[in-house]
């Protein structure tokens, strides 16, 4: 596998962006890719290692332009639609207002393999083209889940669930429904600014994937982690339609085949990273607030049902997607299954 260069100067990034994507009917010599997450984020690294690297080895040339230093994360999906670059790896949470169906991936207990079999994937392809103006290619890192992290011990309700009334939490669309249901107020800031926000007391905590905290140094800013874990990351790879149209049939097939492999390889790669990071998190002194029994069940129920409520209120696709993506009574796809790779 070719070595991936993670750094890129701002001027070089702007120059590359200015070239724009390949035009329809042209020859796709090289595609430009952006991650909505920081280059140091483990999820972004997974995309570089498990997607961009194999794509180049297969002969589909993709150049990594950069992350949040190139395009603000909440503007990345719009930039892809306009054709500023060709390929985007991003959590749907960053553009949940445009594609609320990202909530379905977040609160699902079915994965991409099951979706491709039961028709849910075709619905999501329709959604992304219609609402984001993008080709949905892959759902990567799909068994990475989330935790709530705090730099203070929260109050606990009579039901054993954290009471965050009066607490300010950093949140994207992924966490906002849960945190507000627990009483917190939420603030939108970039993931690269969380550390400083914790230090300054702007926020007292945040929600984050369970395998990306150490990579950007956040384990040094927190004292507690609330468990159990919840959700599954809605990190997707999308392509500008004109860029896709300009690709030859052979390159399209290569990318489609790679997408399927990536949906497995990224999960396995992330699990190795999670195991390694868990040791570092504990070594940093982060303590677990481990909810058990009824308290854990209620905490998870609040998390998942709040997300489905959001989808119901914001999407005409809710009634089609929920039966295909959420099986009542089935456990989450992460820790409850021993993190084995399944549907």
C-alpha positions as CSV (number, residue, x, y, z in Angstrom):
1,X,0.0,0.0,0.0
2,X,1.3,3.4,-0.9
3,X,2.2,5.8,1.9
4,X,-0.5,8.4,2.6
5,X,0.6,12.0,3.2
6,X,-1.5,13.5,6.0
7,X,-0.2,17.0,5.8
8,X,-1.0,19.6,3.1
9,X,-0.3,23.3,3.2
10,X,-3.2,25.7,3.1
11,X,-2.0,27.4,-0.1
12,X,-1.5,24.1,-1.9
13,X,-4.9,22.9,-0.7
14,X,-6.6,26.0,-2.1
15,X,-4.8,25.7,-5.4
16,X,-5.9,22.1,-5.8
17,X,-9.4,22.9,-4.8
18,X,-9.5,25.6,-7.5
19,X,-8.9,23.1,-10.2
20,X,-12.4,21.6,-9.5
21,X,-13.5,18.1,-10.3
22,X,-13.3,16.3,-13.6
23,X,-16.0,17.3,-16.1
24,X,-18.6,15.0,-17.6
25,X,-17.1,13.3,-20.6
26,X,-13.6,14.1,-19.6
27,X,-10.8,11.8,-18.5
28,X,-10.7,11.2,-14.8
29,X,-6.9,11.4,-14.3
30,X,-7.2,12.2,-10.6
31,X,-10.0,12.8,-8.1
32,X,-9.7,15.1,-5.1
33,X,-10.9,13.8,-1.7
34,X,-11.7,15.7,1.5
35,X,-12.5,14.5,5.0
36,X,-14.9,16.6,7.1
37,X,-13.0,15.3,10.2
38,X,-9.5,16.4,11.2
39,X,-6.7,14.6,9.4
40,X,-5.6,13.2,12.8
41,X,-9.0,11.7,13.6
42,X,-9.0,7.9,13.6
43,X,-12.1,7.8,11.3
44,X,-10.3,10.0,8.8
45,X,-7.2,7.9,8.9
46,X,-9.3,4.8,8.3
47,X,-10.7,6.4,5.1
48,X,-7.2,7.2,3.9
49,X,-5.8,3.7,4.7
50,X,-8.8,1.6,3.8
51,X,-10.3,3.5,0.8
52,X,-7.9,6.0,-0.8
53,X,-4.9,3.7,-0.6
54,X,-6.6,0.7,-2.2
55,X,-8.3,2.9,-4.8
56,X,-4.9,4.2,-6.0
57,X,-3.5,0.7,-6.0
58,X,-6.5,-0.4,-8.1
59,X,-5.7,2.4,-10.6
60,X,-8.4,4.9,-9.6
61,X,-6.3,7.9,-8.8
62,X,-7.5,9.8,-5.7
63,X,-5.5,12.6,-4.1
64,X,-6.2,13.5,-0.5
65,X,-6.6,17.3,-0.3
66,X,-7.2,17.7,3.5
67,X,-9.6,18.0,6.3
68,X,-11.1,20.8,8.3
69,X,-8.3,23.1,7.4
70,X,-9.5,23.0,3.8
71,X,-13.3,23.2,4.2
72,X,-15.3,23.9,7.4
73,X,-16.9,20.5,8.2
74,X,-20.5,21.9,8.1
75,X,-19.8,23.3,4.6
76,X,-18.1,20.2,3.2
77,X,-21.2,18.6,1.8
78,X,-22.3,21.8,0.1
79,X,-18.8,22.2,-1.4
80,X,-19.0,18.6,-2.8
81,X,-22.4,19.3,-4.4
82,X,-21.0,22.5,-6.0
83,X,-18.1,20.4,-7.5
84,X,-15.3,22.0,-5.4
85,X,-13.8,18.6,-5.0
86,X,-14.9,15.0,-6.0
87,X,-15.0,12.7,-3.0
88,X,-16.1,13.4,0.6
89,X,-15.8,11.3,3.7
90,X,-18.0,12.8,6.4
91,X,-20.3,12.0,9.3
92,X,-23.9,12.8,8.1
93,X,-24.2,14.6,11.4
94,X,-22.4,17.6,9.9
95,X,-25.2,18.1,7.4
96,X,-28.1,16.5,9.2
97,X,-30.3,19.5,8.3
98,X,-29.9,18.7,4.6
99,X,-30.0,14.9,5.0
100,X,-31.9,14.1,8.2
101,X,-32.0,10.4,7.0
102,X,-28.5,10.3,8.5
103,X,-30.3,9.8,11.8
104,X,-31.5,6.4,10.5
105,X,-27.9,5.2,10.2
106,X,-27.1,6.6,13.6
107,X,-29.9,4.8,15.4
108,X,-30.0,1.6,13.3
109,X,-29.2,-1.8,14.6
110,X,-28.7,-3.1,11.0
111,X,-25.6,-2.4,9.0
112,X,-24.7,-1.8,5.4
113,X,-24.6,-5.4,4.4
114,X,-28.2,-5.9,5.6
115,X,-29.3,-2.6,4.0
116,X,-27.9,-3.7,0.6
117,X,-30.0,-6.9,0.9
118,X,-33.3,-5.5,2.1
119,X,-33.6,-2.4,-0.1
120,X,-32.7,0.3,2.5
121,X,-29.5,1.1,0.6
122,X,-31.4,2.0,-2.6
123,X,-33.6,4.3,-0.6
124,X,-30.6,6.0,0.9
125,X,-29.0,6.4,-2.5
126,X,-32.2,8.2,-3.7
127,X,-32.1,10.4,-0.6
128,X,-28.5,11.4,-1.0
129,X,-28.9,12.2,-4.7
130,X,-32.1,14.2,-4.1
131,X,-31.1,16.1,-0.9
132,X,-27.3,16.3,-0.9
133,X,-26.8,16.2,-4.7
134,X,-24.3,13.4,-4.2
135,X,-23.7,9.8,-5.1
136,X,-23.8,7.6,-1.9
137,X,-20.9,5.1,-2.4
138,X,-20.1,3.6,1.0
139,X,-20.9,3.5,4.7
140,X,-17.6,3.0,6.4
141,X,-16.5,2.4,10.0
142,X,-20.1,1.4,10.7
143,X,-19.6,-0.5,14.0
144,X,-17.8,2.4,15.7
145,X,-20.1,3.6,18.4
146,X,-20.2,6.6,20.8
147,X,-19.8,7.6,24.4
148,X,-20.5,10.6,26.5
149,X,-17.3,12.2,27.9
150,X,-17.2,14.7,30.8
151,X,-14.6,16.6,32.8
152,X,-16.9,16.6,35.9
153,X,-19.0,14.1,37.8
154,X,-22.6,14.6,36.7
155,X,-25.6,14.6,39.0
156,X,-27.5,11.4,38.8
157,X,-31.3,11.2,38.6
158,X,-33.5,9.0,40.7
159,X,-33.6,6.6,37.8
160,X,-29.8,6.3,37.8
161,X,-29.4,8.2,34.5
162,X,-27.1,11.3,34.3
163,X,-28.9,14.6,34.8
164,X,-27.2,17.2,32.7
165,X,-29.5,20.1,33.6
166,X,-27.4,23.3,33.5
167,X,-24.4,21.6,31.9
168,X,-23.1,22.9,28.6
169,X,-22.1,20.2,26.1
170,X,-20.4,20.3,22.8
171,X,-22.7,18.6,20.3
172,X,-23.3,17.9,16.6
173,X,-26.6,16.6,15.3
174,X,-25.5,13.2,16.5
175,X,-25.6,14.0,20.2
176,X,-27.9,17.0,20.5
177,X,-31.2,15.1,20.9
178,X,-29.7,12.9,23.7
179,X,-28.0,15.7,25.6
180,X,-31.0,17.9,25.4
181,X,-33.2,15.1,26.6
182,X,-30.9,14.8,29.6
183,X,-31.3,18.5,30.3
184,X,-28.1,19.9,28.9
185,X,-27.6,23.0,26.7
186,X,-25.6,22.3,23.6
187,X,-23.0,24.3,21.7
188,X,-21.8,23.8,18.1
189,X,-18.0,23.9,17.8
190,X,-15.5,22.1,15.5
191,X,-14.0,18.9,16.9
192,X,-10.6,20.5,16.6
193,X,-11.7,23.2,19.1
194,X,-13.1,20.8,21.8
195,X,-9.9,20.6,23.8
196,X,-9.7,24.4,24.2
197,X,-13.4,24.7,24.9
198,X,-13.0,22.2,27.8
199,X,-10.0,24.0,29.2
200,X,-11.7,27.4,29.1
201,X,-14.9,26.0,30.6
202,X,-17.0,26.8,27.6
203,X,-18.3,23.2,27.7
204,X,-18.1,20.5,30.4
205,X,-18.2,17.6,28.0
206,X,-19.0,16.1,24.6
207,X,-20.1,13.0,22.8
208,X,-17.5,11.3,20.6
209,X,-16.8,8.1,18.8
210,X,-15.3,5.5,21.1
211,X,-12.1,5.2,19.0
212,X,-11.1,8.8,18.2
213,X,-10.6,10.6,21.5
214,X,-6.9,9.8,22.1
215,X,-6.0,10.5,18.4
216,X,-6.7,14.2,18.9
217,X,-5.6,14.5,22.6
218,X,-9.1,14.7,24.2
219,X,-8.2,12.1,26.8
220,X,-6.1,14.8,28.4
221,X,-9.1,17.0,28.8
222,X,-11.6,14.7,30.4
223,X,-12.1,12.8,33.6
224,X,-15.1,10.6,33.0
225,X,-16.7,8.4,30.4
226,X,-20.4,7.4,30.7
227,X,-21.1,3.9,29.5
228,X,-22.8,1.9,27.9
229,X,-21.9,3.0,24.3
230,X,-24.7,4.0,22.0
231,X,-25.4,4.5,18.2
232,X,-23.2,3.6,15.3
233,X,-21.2,6.1,13.3
234,X,-22.9,7.5,10.2
235,X,-19.7,8.1,8.4
236,X,-20.3,7.9,4.6
237,X,-18.3,8.3,1.4
238,X,-20.1,10.4,-1.2
239,X,-19.1,11.5,-4.7
240,X,-20.0,14.5,-6.8
241,X,-22.4,13.3,-9.6
242,X,-20.5,15.0,-12.4
243,X,-17.3,13.5,-11.2
244,X,-18.9,10.1,-11.1
245,X,-20.4,10.5,-14.6
246,X,-17.0,11.4,-15.9
247,X,-15.5,8.1,-14.7
248,X,-15.2,5.2,-17.1
249,X,-17.3,2.1,-16.5
250,X,-14.2,0.1,-15.3
251,X,-13.3,2.8,-12.7
252,X,-16.9,2.9,-11.5
253,X,-16.9,-0.9,-11.0
254,X,-13.6,-0.7,-9.2
255,X,-14.9,1.9,-6.8
256,X,-18.2,0.0,-6.2
257,X,-16.2,-3.2,-5.5
258,X,-13.9,-1.2,-3.2
259,X,-16.9,0.3,-1.3
260,X,-18.0,-3.2,-0.3
261,X,-14.6,-4.2,0.8
262,X,-14.2,-0.9,2.7
263,X,-17.4,-1.5,4.6
264,X,-15.7,-4.5,6.2
265,X,-12.0,-3.6,6.2
266,X,-12.7,-0.2,7.9
267,X,-14.7,-1.9,10.7
268,X,-11.9,-4.4,11.4
269,X,-9.2,-1.6,11.2
270,X,-11.2,0.6,13.6
271,X,-11.7,-2.2,16.1
272,X,-7.9,-2.7,16.3
273,X,-7.5,1.0,16.9
274,X,-10.2,1.0,19.6
275,X,-8.5,-1.7,21.6
276,X,-5.2,0.2,21.5
277,X,-6.9,3.4,22.4
278,X,-8.8,1.9,25.3
279,X,-5.5,1.2,27.0
280,X,-4.3,4.8,26.5
281,X,-7.6,6.1,27.8
282,X,-7.3,4.1,31.0
283,X,-3.7,5.0,31.4
284,X,-4.7,8.7,31.3
285,X,-6.9,8.1,34.3
286,X,-10.3,8.4,32.7
287,X,-12.8,6.7,34.9
288,X,-16.1,5.0,33.7
289,X,-19.5,6.0,35.0
290,X,-20.9,2.6,34.2
291,X,-24.7,2.5,34.1
292,X,-26.2,-0.9,34.8
293,X,-29.5,-2.7,34.6
294,X,-32.6,-0.5,34.3
295,X,-30.5,2.7,34.3
296,X,-28.4,1.5,31.3
297,X,-31.5,0.3,29.5
298,X,-33.3,3.7,30.0
299,X,-30.2,5.6,28.9
300,X,-29.9,3.7,25.7
301,X,-33.7,3.9,25.1
302,X,-33.5,7.7,25.5
303,X,-30.6,7.9,23.1
304,X,-32.1,5.8,20.3
305,X,-35.7,6.9,20.6
306,X,-34.8,10.6,20.5
307,X,-33.0,10.0,17.2
308,X,-36.0,8.2,15.7
309,X,-38.2,11.0,16.9
310,X,-36.0,13.4,15.0
311,X,-36.2,11.4,11.9
312,X,-40.0,11.1,12.1
313,X,-40.4,14.8,12.4
314,X,-38.0,15.7,9.6
315,X,-38.1,13.0,7.0
316,X,-40.8,11.7,4.7
317,X,-38.6,8.5,4.5
318,X,-39.0,7.6,8.2
319,X,-41.7,5.0,7.7
320,X,-39.8,3.3,4.9
321,X,-36.4,3.3,6.6
322,X,-37.2,2.4,10.2
323,X,-38.6,-1.1,9.6
324,X,-35.6,-2.0,7.4
325,X,-32.9,-0.5,9.6
326,X,-34.2,-1.0,13.2
327,X,-35.3,-4.4,14.5
328,X,-37.0,-4.0,17.9
329,X,-35.4,-6.1,20.6
330,X,-32.2,-6.7,18.6
331,X,-29.1,-5.5,20.5
332,X,-26.8,-2.8,19.2
333,X,-24.1,-4.1,16.8
334,X,-21.1,-3.1,18.9
335,X,-20.3,-4.3,22.5
336,X,-23.4,-6.4,23.0
337,X,-22.3,-8.6,20.1
338,X,-18.7,-8.8,21.3
339,X,-17.9,-6.4,18.4
340,X,-18.0,-9.4,16.0
341,X,-18.5,-8.3,12.4
342,X,-22.1,-9.0,11.5
343,X,-24.9,-7.5,9.4
